[in-house]
């Protein structure tokens, strides 16, 4: 069994206030098979807003949650396979955002791992495989 990694891409984004940009959520699993992904993250709602989320398009995958809350600064996305398993690289979703405030240095986008109802995870039949690297993202707004 090898590690399963979940990442935001790009890891660092430089934008101007008013610019729109995308953050991709990706999973990489060398040898593990998985059949569900939950990606939950928080952001500073005074500096960023989510415009939309483009969900998974891989065959046999079905969205089970696709939501965001610009008042609370939350993104919640989940998907599962209708049958079978995946391994390797998977583009889970793309979060389309806009910078609405200037950062003094940068602001972070951080995956959430608690409470259980908002736990970022990559699972195989409800067994959490997300034990590899977790890559959060940072946004610098000028």
C-alpha positions, 0 to 999 in steps of 0.5 A, a space after each residue: 500500500 502506497 500513499 494517497 495524496 490530495 492537493 490544491 493546484 496551483 499551490 501559490 497564486 498571484 492575482 490582483 483584486 478583482 481577478 478571477 482564478 482557478 484552484 484544482 483539487 487533484 488526487 494521486 494514488 500510485 497503487 491504492 484503489 479508491 472509490 470516493 473523494 471528499 474535499 472540504 476547505 476553508 478560505 478568508 471570505 473577506 478576501 476571496 469568493 467562490 464563483 462556481 465549482 466545476 465538478 468531476 467529469 471522469 467516467 463512472 464518477 458521480 457528484 454527491 455534494 457540490 456546495 460553497 458558502 461565501 459568507 462562511 468561507 467554505 467549499 464542500 465537494 464530494 464524489 463517488 464512483 457508481 461502480 469499480 475503483 480508480 487509481 493514479 491521477 484524478 482531477 476531482 474538481 475546479 473551484 472558480 474564485 475571485 479576489 475581492 480584497 487585498 492581502 497584506 502578505 497572502 491568504 491560505 486555502 486549507 483542507 479541513 479534516 474535522 469534524 467528521 461531517 467535513 472531513 477531507 478524505 480519499 476512501 476505498 469502501 469507506 476506509 480512509 486512504 488519505 495518508 500521503 501528502 496534503 497540499 494546501 494553497 496560498 493566494 497573494 492579492 495585490 
